[in-house]
Amino acid sequence: MPPARAAAPSPVEALCGPLLAEIRVAIRGRSLGELATGIRSSPEQASDALALLVARGSIVRRGNKYFAA
């Protein structure tokens, strides 16, 4: 039986760490555009990763900005 391969993380999952780091250093929060530019990602992928982080309770959204929870 061949050894099981570890599944590669999704592109969205791979963005969660860098996004969380960007948000944690931002005292006044960061907008989607600022975050996407900061991690050199498309706004669509950044938005998906941010939704995942919000669902996990790692960050919160207030208005147009995201903050560490």
MDAnalysis code that builds the backbone (N, CA, C; Angstrom):
import MDAnalysis as mda
import numpy as np

u = mda.Universe.empty(207, n_residues=69, atom_resindex=np.repeat(np.arange(69), 3), trajectory=True)
u.add_TopologyAttr("name", ["N", "CA", "C"] * 69)
u.add_TopologyAttr("resid", np.arange(1, 70))
u.add_TopologyAttr("resname", ["MET", "PRO", "PRO", "ALA", "ARG", "ALA", "ALA", "ALA", "PRO", "SER", "PRO", "VAL", "GLU", "ALA", "LEU", "CYS", "GLY", "PRO", "LEU", "LEU", "ALA", "GLU", "ILE", "ARG", "VAL", "ALA", "ILE", "ARG", "GLY", "ARG", "SER", "LEU", "GLY", "GLU", "LEU", "ALA", "THR", "GLY", "ILE", "ARG", "SER", "SER", "PRO", "GLU", "GLN", "ALA", "SER", "ASP", "ALA", "LEU", "ALA", "LEU", "LEU", "VAL", "ALA", "ARG", "GLY", "SER", "ILE", "VAL", "ARG", "ARG", "GLY", "ASN", "LYS", "TYR", "PHE", "ALA", "ALA"])
u.atoms.positions = np.array([
    [0.847, -1.165, 0.000],
    [0.000, 0.000, 0.000],
    [0.904, 1.243, 0.000],
    [0.695, 2.179, -0.950],
    [1.546, 3.375, -1.008],
    [1.252, 4.306, 0.164],
    [2.273, 5.057, 0.601],
    [2.033, 5.975, 1.722],
    [1.035, 7.061, 1.343],
    [0.235, 7.457, 2.311],
    [-0.773, 8.497, 2.067],
    [-0.077, 9.844, 1.911],
    [-0.509, 10.587, 0.939],
    [0.040, 11.921, 0.718],
    [-0.758, 12.941, 1.512],
    [-0.048, 13.894, 2.058],
    [-0.737, 14.985, 2.752],
    [-1.349, 15.898, 1.695],
    [-2.575, 16.251, 1.901],
    [-3.251, 17.131, 0.949],
    [-2.615, 18.516, 1.005],
    [-2.395, 19.089, -0.155],
    [-1.836, 20.437, -0.218],
    [-2.889, 21.423, 0.272],
    [-2.465, 22.412, 1.046],
    [-3.447, 23.389, 1.520],
    [-4.019, 24.175, 0.351],
    [-5.256, 24.562, 0.482],
    [-5.888, 25.345, -0.581],
    [-5.235, 26.721, -0.641],
    [-5.328, 27.403, -1.777],
    [-4.753, 28.746, -1.879],
    [-5.352, 29.696, -0.844],
    [-6.626, 29.518, -0.554],
    [-7.289, 30.373, 0.427],
    [-6.727, 30.097, 1.818],
    [-6.549, 28.836, 2.156],
    [-5.985, 28.463, 3.458],
    [-4.569, 29.012, 3.610],
    [-3.802, 28.993, 2.533],
    [-2.425, 29.490, 2.574],
    [-2.370, 30.999, 2.841],
    [-3.424, 31.718, 2.527],
    [-3.458, 33.174, 2.750],
    [-3.832, 33.540, 4.182],
    [-4.389, 32.619, 4.933],
    [-4.879, 32.932, 6.276],
    [-3.767, 33.422, 7.200],
    [-2.622, 32.767, 7.187],
    [-1.511, 33.164, 8.053],
    [-1.015, 34.575, 7.772],
    [-0.672, 34.870, 6.509],
    [-0.225, 36.230, 6.198],
    [-1.282, 37.296, 6.477],
    [-2.549, 36.990, 6.211],
    [-3.612, 37.952, 6.488],
    [-3.732, 38.211, 7.988],
    [-3.683, 37.165, 8.769],
    [-3.788, 37.312, 10.219],
    [-2.615, 38.135, 10.762],
    [-1.429, 37.921, 10.224],
    [-0.268, 38.701, 10.650],
    [-0.448, 40.179, 10.312],
    [-0.958, 40.471, 9.116],
    [-1.200, 41.862, 8.709],
    [-2.219, 42.532, 9.627],
    [-3.254, 41.804, 9.966],
    [-4.319, 42.369, 10.798],
    [-3.831, 42.593, 12.227],
    [-3.026, 41.689, 12.738],
    [-2.548, 41.815, 14.120],
    [-1.655, 43.033, 14.334],
    [-0.920, 43.452, 13.310],
    [-0.027, 44.611, 13.475],
    [-0.735, 45.932, 13.201],
    [-1.955, 45.876, 12.723],
    [-2.700, 47.091, 12.369],
    [-3.574, 47.528, 13.542],
    [-3.168, 48.580, 14.210],
    [-3.933, 49.075, 15.356],
    [-5.315, 49.551, 14.924],
    [-5.386, 50.186, 13.783],
    [-6.663, 50.738, 13.309],
    [-7.362, 49.851, 12.287],
    [-6.981, 48.587, 12.229],
    [-7.619, 47.666, 11.310],
    [-7.124, 47.845, 9.889],
    [-7.559, 46.949, 9.025],
    [-7.187, 47.001, 7.611],
    [-8.423, 46.704, 6.760],
    [-8.509, 47.379, 5.633],
    [-9.598, 47.126, 4.688],
    [-9.213, 45.964, 3.772],
    [-10.181, 45.456, 3.051],
    [-9.923, 44.365, 2.109],
    [-8.864, 44.767, 1.093],
    [-8.967, 45.957, 0.545],
    [-7.996, 46.412, -0.445],
    [-6.590, 46.498, 0.117],
    [-6.478, 47.030, 1.333],
    [-5.159, 47.133, 1.972],
    [-4.563, 45.751, 2.228],
    [-5.406, 44.832, 2.673],
    [-4.921, 43.486, 2.959],
    [-4.513, 42.751, 1.691],
    [-5.321, 42.840, 0.650],
    [-5.000, 42.162, -0.609],
    [-3.694, 42.696, -1.183],
    [-3.502, 44.012, -1.120],
    [-2.263, 44.612, -1.614],
    [-1.088, 44.184, -0.751],
    [-1.276, 44.164, 0.555],
    [-0.206, 43.822, 1.486],
    [0.317, 42.409, 1.334],
    [-0.542, 41.481, 0.945],
    [-0.096, 40.090, 0.781],
    [0.032, 39.703, -0.689],
    [-0.143, 40.686, -1.570],
    [-0.018, 40.474, -3.023],
    [-0.936, 39.357, -3.510],
    [-2.216, 39.554, -3.237],
    [-3.229, 38.579, -3.608],
    [-4.377, 39.297, -4.300],
    [-5.210, 38.525, -4.977],
    [-6.400, 39.124, -5.575],
    [-7.402, 39.416, -4.467],
    [-8.205, 40.467, -4.638],
    [-9.228, 40.764, -3.628],
    [-10.206, 39.607, -3.411],
    [-10.475, 38.829, -4.454],
    [-11.412, 37.713, -4.333],
    [-10.860, 36.636, -3.405],
    [-9.585, 36.270, -3.597],
    [-8.993, 35.246, -2.737],
    [-8.840, 35.768, -1.306],
    [-8.440, 37.012, -1.175],
    [-8.302, 37.604, 0.155],
    [-9.651, 37.621, 0.863],
    [-10.711, 37.953, 0.142],
    [-12.050, 37.992, 0.722],
    [-12.473, 36.607, 1.215],
    [-12.178, 35.582, 0.438],
    [-12.509, 34.212, 0.846],
    [-11.742, 33.813, 2.104],
    [-10.463, 34.166, 2.157],
    [-9.649, 33.841, 3.333],
    [-10.128, 34.622, 4.561],
    [-10.507, 35.878, 4.367],
    [-11.018, 36.679, 5.474],
    [-12.324, 36.100, 6.010],
    [-13.192, 35.643, 5.116],
    [-14.448, 35.016, 5.554],
    [-14.153, 33.772, 6.390],
    [-13.142, 33.022, 6.010],
    [-12.747, 31.837, 6.767],
    [-12.236, 32.228, 8.152],
    [-11.425, 33.273, 8.228],
    [-10.898, 33.739, 9.517],
    [-12.003, 34.289, 10.418],
    [-12.982, 34.967, 9.827],
    [-14.125, 35.462, 10.605],
    [-14.922, 34.276, 11.156],
    [-15.149, 33.273, 10.316],
    [-15.911, 32.098, 10.752],
    [-15.196, 31.349, 11.875],
    [-13.874, 31.375, 11.869],
    [-13.088, 30.702, 12.911],
    [-13.004, 31.531, 14.192],
    [-13.404, 32.795, 14.109],
    [-13.346, 33.656, 15.277],
    [-11.981, 34.298, 15.496],
    [-11.104, 34.231, 14.503],
    [-9.762, 34.809, 14.627],
    [-9.756, 36.316, 14.430],
    [-10.684, 36.788, 13.599],
    [-10.783, 38.219, 13.322],
    [-12.249, 38.631, 13.354],
    [-12.466, 39.938, 13.436],
    [-13.824, 40.481, 13.367],
    [-13.850, 41.579, 12.317],
    [-15.012, 41.764, 11.754],
    [-15.192, 42.834, 10.777],
    [-16.044, 43.925, 11.406],
    [-15.548, 45.151, 11.313],
    [-16.297, 46.315, 11.784],
    [-16.331, 47.309, 10.649],
    [-17.504, 47.471, 10.050],
    [-17.610, 48.336, 8.877],
    [-16.839, 47.740, 7.726],
    [-15.913, 48.521, 7.176],
    [-15.121, 48.054, 6.046],
    [-13.767, 47.512, 6.459],
    [-13.508, 47.439, 7.747],
    [-12.183, 47.025, 8.215],
    [-12.247, 45.747, 9.039],
    [-11.112, 45.070, 9.067],
    [-10.960, 43.825, 9.824],
    [-9.984, 44.071, 10.973],
    [-10.285, 43.463, 12.126],
    [-9.495, 43.622, 13.332],
    [-9.242, 42.251, 13.937],
    [-8.145, 42.126, 14.701],
    [-7.868, 40.887, 15.434],
    [-8.928, 40.704, 16.516],
    [-9.346, 39.476, 16.706],
    [-10.366, 39.189, 17.731],
    [-9.727, 39.031, 19.091],
])
